[in-house]
Amino acid sequence: MKKNPAPREAPVAEPRLYRVVASRIQQLIKDEDIQPGSRLPAERELAAKLTVSRASLREALIALELGGVVEVRGGSGVYVSELVEPPAEMPEVGPGPFEVLAARRLIESEVAAIAAKVATDSHVDAILRAVMEMELHHEDRTSNEQADRNFHLAIARATGNTALVGVIEYLWNQRGTLWHKLKEHFQTEDLRKQTLQDHRKVLEAIASHDVAGARQAMRAHLERVTRTFSRG
């Protein structure tokens, strides 16, 4: 009689990199006896000490801030929290912002290229409306963010591929608490202005059916966001 195969064990999920780096920072605070209220080493020094990239370090510090372990003070540095008892476990906050940005650079560049190839006039009009909404609501962060979302989804819809629309919507929805805290600390007014210019370039390339230009314009836009958030 044939035996039933043993059930497979579910694979163990790999911890996200920012959580690994965050744990190492917590260990360093303990090992070096950095007291509550004291400043951590500067980002460049800390990244070198932990042998990690500035982007990974920054994600980890934001995760620790959300967990109440450290306090990030703009223009001053990162300080060990003076809370009596920070939580032992950081909250699970989803993929790191730089993971999401890397996926977006790969996928949205090609989505923009496809849109440039097949977009109809009505699709181009929808993308234009989103750009105009962003410009109109430049000072209103909530409305501006919604218009930004509309822009990227309008490009996805211009491909005529509903699966790609779903992918872009999923990636946008990964902009969780870690993303918004990072943006709060490190988004600059210059980046916000450059984003409007970047969106105009993407729109122009799609409207003129410039496939290579649309791909490059979208990639350049997302690379600019990545540089700003990782270097400050």
Secondary structure, 3 states (H helix, E strand, C coil): CCCCCCCCCCCCCCCCHHHHHHHHHHHHHHHCCCCCCCECCCHHHHHHHHCCCHHHHHHHHHHHHHCCCEEEECCCEEEECCCCCCCCCCCCCCCCHHHHHHHHHHHHHHHHHHHHHHCCHHHHHHHHHHHHHHHHCCCCHHHHHHHHHHHHHHHHHHCCCHHHHHHHHHHHHCCCHHHHHHHHHHCCHHHHHHHHHHHHHHHHHHHCCCHHHHHHHHHHHHHHHHHHHHHC
